Amino acid sequence: MSITAPEKTTITSLLTVDDVAERLRRTPTSVRHLIASEQLKSGRVGGRRMVRESDLNEFIAAAFASEE
């Protein structure tokens, strides 16, 4: 029997729809539309819709990349 070290877990900052709306200066409804249209990744945690901060940053970066 071998004993292995537990896998390292990465702690990720999670944002609520309201948090994302505030950062993007949009309404929570428009953020939900971005999520429903799969333009912004999200997941359910504890019954709440959450967005990883890294996914929000990628969404913002992609918006600026399309302008170049």
URJO-V146072 format. One line per field, one symbol per residue. phi: phi as a letter, one per 40 degrees, with the letter a starting at -180 (. if undefined). burial: # if it has 16 or more other C-alpha atoms within 10 Angstrom, else .. Layout:
BEGIN
phi->???
burial->???
END
This chain:
BEGIN
phi->.bbbccccbccbcbbcdcccdcccfbcdcccccccccgcbcaacbggbcbbcdcccccdccccccccc
burial->.............#####.##......#..##..#....###......####...#............
END
